[in-house]
Amino acid sequence: MIDFKSIIWDYNGTILDDLAIGVLSINKMLHKRDLPLLSTKAYREVFTFPVKSYYEAVGFNFKTEDWDQTANEYIENYTSLLPQSAIFPEAIDLLSHFNKEGKMQFILSAMEQKMLDDSTRNEDITKYFEEILGIDNIYASSKIENGLQLMQKHNLQANEVCLLGDTTHDYEVAKQLKCNCILIASGHQSYKKLKGTGCPRVVRHLKEITKT
């Protein structure tokens, strides 16, 4: 990590340990529809971006129900459970470590901007970041466009940037940004799924980052 001047962090599942509430939120919706519930292991295998595809994979039928209402239902469940989540302790250690090294740090998230601002403020981590960038809707869509804008706005050089994330989409974003990437398999997708991307650096826990 010593060669990278800037770190772009994903938030959910990378900094924020919200896997458990993600599983609870979707299972509440599946139970309501008499659909099979997901174990944490099954969730980590099926979760993907765009999230609409993941909903369809677990049994939602958007020919018979409204996607907007479904997305809002999930956000209501997730928001009610959000106080049960917390920052990974290793994330705090790394944020502090990188800050002391003088690295620029950013958040690039698929979380809605106000929710992201509220969460990072409540967790008292805003001080570590040059910019905290979410999206302007609740649909957890692609982060690529925001990432490109972030790179341009802060004049970041791709070879000096490393993106840290916990999903296959994070690697897709890194490839579009032409920056380095490390995927961490302690969030919303399994180690096997992350390794399948071909990303050269996949670790099981944040604590392994400084060893890569």
N, C-alpha and C positions, 0 to 999 in steps of 0.2 A: 504494500500500500504506500510505501514511502515515495514512489514515483508519481503518484496521482496528486494533483493540486486541488482537485475538486471532487466532492462526493455527492451524487444524486441519490437520495434515499426514497424508496417506496415507503408508504406508511403502514397500511393495514397488513398485518402478518409479518412485517419486517421490523418496524419500530414498535408498533402496537400489537400486543399479544391478544388478538381478538378472534382466534380460531374457534374457541369454545362457543362464543356468542353467535358466531356465524352459523355454526351447526344448529344451535338451539333455535335461531331465527327461522331457518329454512324448514326445520322439522316441525315447528309450530304450524307452518303453512301447509306442509305435506299432510300432517295429521288432520287438519281442517278439511282436506280434500280426499281423505281416505286413501292416500298414496303411501307407499312404503317409506319408512323413515330411514335416515342415513346414519350410519356409524361415522365416527370421526375419520376412520381409515377410508371408508367409501367416499365420503365427502372430498377428501384430499385427492382422490383419484379422478373424480368427476368434475370438480370445480374448474372453470375456465373463463376466459374472456372471448367475446362479449358475454356478459353474464346471462343474457337472454338464452343463449345456446345451452348453458348449464341448466337453467330452469327447464328447458325442453327435454334435456337428457334425463332429468329425474321425474318426468311425467306431466309437467304442465302443458296444457293445450291452448295455445293462443289463437286458435280458431274459435274457441268457445268462451275464452275469458280475456279480459282486457289487460294488455301488457302494462299500461300506465297504472292501473289500479293494483296490479300485482307488485310492481316495483314500489309503490307507496306503502303497500302492506308490509313488505320486507323492511323498509326503512323504519316504519313505526315499531316493528318488533326489535330491530337492531338498536334503535335509539333508546328504547326502554331498557335494554340490557347493557348498553355501553358502559355504565358506571361499574359493571362487574369486570371489565377488562382493565389491563394495565400495561405500561411500557415494559418491554423485556429489560431486565436489569443489565444484560450485556450491551443493549443498545445505549443506555445511559453512559456506560463505561466507554464505549466507542465514540459517542458524540463528544464527550469530554476530551478523550484522547486526541481526536482529530482537530478539535478546537484549539488545543494546546499546541498542536503542530502547525497551526496557521492555515489549515485547509479550509476552503470555502465549502459550505454544506447547504444543500437544498432538499426540499421535499417535493416529489412529483407523484401525485396521488390521483386515484380514480374516485376518491371520496368527494362529495359535494363540498364546495369551498367553505361555506359557513360552518358546516359540521366539522370540517377539518380544522378551521381556525379555532373553534370552540374546544375541540379535543386537545389540540396541541397546547393551547393556553391553559386548560385545566391540568394537563400533565406537566406544565411548567418547563417546556422544552423549546419554546419559540426563540430563546436567546441564542440557540446554536445555529440558526439558519439565516442565510441571506435572503431567501424567499421560500414561502410555503405555498405551493401551487396545487390546487385541486381543480375540479371541473364545475361547470355552471348548471349541472343537472344531477338527478339522483340515479341515473341509469348505468353508472360505472362503465362508461364507454372507453374508447382507446385514449391512451395518454400520449400518443406519438406527436400530435400537433402541438400540444402544450410543451412537450419536451424540446421540440425544435425551436419553439419561440424562446424557451428558457436559455438554450445554448446561445442563441443570437443576442438576446437581451444582455446577457452577462459576458458576452465575448469569450465563451469557453472553447478551448481547443480540445477536440475529441480525444486525442491521444493522452491528454492530461486529466481526463474525467473517468471515474468509475461509478457505474450505477449498481446499487445494491437492492435486490428485490427477492420476492418469494414465489413468483409465478412465471409461467412460460411467456406471458405477455410482457413482463419486464425485460426478458431477453429480446423479444421482438422490438421493443422500444430502443434498447441499447444498440441493436443492429441498425436501426433507422438513424440513430444519432451518431453512429459510427464510433461509439465510445466503448470502453472496457466494461465488463459486467461480472459480477459475482452473484450467484443465486444461492439463497439460504433456505434449506428444507425444513424449517421449523415453523412455517406458516401455513398457507392455504393449499399448497400442493406438495405431493410426495417427492422424496429424493429421486425415485425412479423416473417420475414424470419430468422433473427438472433436468436430469441427466439426458433424457431423450431429446432435449432441444439441441444438443451439441455444444452447449455453453462450456467453454474450457475450464471454468472454475465453478464448481458446485460444492457447497459445504453443508454440513448437517446443522450447525449452530453458529450463531454470531461470534461466539468466542473463538472460532477457528479463523476468523477473518485476518487477524494480524499475523497468522502463521502461513498465509497463502502467498 
